Amino acid sequence: MNTNTQEFKHVSYLWDDKIAATMEGNEVDLLIYRSNILGADLRITNYGGGNTSCKTFEADPLTKESVEVMWVKGSGGDIGTLTKAGLAGLYVDKLRALQGIYRGIEFEDEMVGLFNHCIYDLDSKAPSIDTPLHAFLPFKHIDHLHPDAAIAIAASKDGEQITADLWKGQIAWVPWQKPGFDLGLQLQQTLADNPGIRGIMLGGHGLFTWGDTSFECYINSLEVIETASAYLESNYGKTRPVFGGQKVTSLPADQRAYQAALLAPVLRGLASSEKKMVGTFSDTEVVLQFINSHDLGKLAPMGTSCPDHFLRTKISPLVLDIPADIDLSDPSSLKADLEEEFQKYREMYADYYEKHKHSNSPAMRDPNPVIILWPGVG
């Protein structure tokens, strides 16, 4: 970990020694501080995504003996706005003792209910499904993040080999598996098989990094993400055109904004069939590169590469099949055609839900698209 902390290009270095000094000796406050500054950079993790933890020694309220306690972001919430109320405090020894009664991956769901029997802090937030992933690793401070750059590698065809080459064995690889108790056991075994590593890449998922102090954990996370980002930048379009190259030419910026402003109320109305929605428009360079590409029709239906994004984006966007320069003097004239496209999307989403739901799945969410792509516009 030799990166100069002032030379990060792809992530924001936000650690302030003066602020951290006011928390010296309070590992939980330092955990919250680290979490907040990590969450302030959306290149590091999505809103509501990822979780962080630290382990401390506390007096047991009954025996008064010193016991190891893990403080970890509870279910739901966002690390960028995390407070003490958003943490779950659990006995580490009790969490690890659950390994003795674990009956196998087909019984994953029964383990989640047992986390409550390991609670130390009675004011704890409900423990999340990721709790064992932190508990079964021995490190004092741990970050589990979903950086776009790491996900790009984790979800790629050659992700395991890229990880091995890029970090020279310092980042281990665990293939994709649904988060839960068994994945925690896999992380534990991976560390045992690869002592001295600085992190673990979860295939198709995200990243685990750690440190002896909150600052060391923070720097480790930033350095690993910086390395991944630099790799992507240096290889972007190197062997073939990105997204198959350009197919559609964008309208000039002022015309893109004009067309978007005219059609937005119609789109918003259609997207609000279940509940009222608000919208935003983006025509940044990276957005235009994707929506104007030859491979848009193939890539858009594939959806996101990381399950964590599904919470916000749904499985895939709706792509509008209308010319960028279409006459919108009467935008409502398009409503019938667009309603048909929205209805097809709703039916696709309902079919997806029915195909994959389980007996304990939550009710289907609003089936309307939340991302709409208009080639040539944004």
Secondary structure, 3 states (H helix, E strand, C coil): CCCCCCCCCCCCCCCCHHHHHCCCCCHHHHHHHHHHHHHCCCCCCCCCCCEEEEEEEEECCCCCCEEEEEEEECCCCCHHHCCHHHEEEEEHHHHHHHHHCCCCHHHHHHHHHHHHHHECCCCCCCCCCCHHHHHCCCCCEEEEECCHHHHHHHCCCCHHHHHHHHCCCCEEEECCCCCCHHHHHHHHHHHHHCCCCCEEEECCCEEEEEECCHHHHHHHHHHHHHHHHHHHHHHCCCCCCHHHCECCCCCCHHHHHHHHHHHHHHHHHHHCCCCCCCCCCCCCHHHHHHHCECCHHHHHHHCCCCHHHHHHHCCCCEECCCCCCCCCCCHHHHHHHHHHHHHHHHHHHHHHHHHHCCCCCCCCCCCCCCCEECCCCC
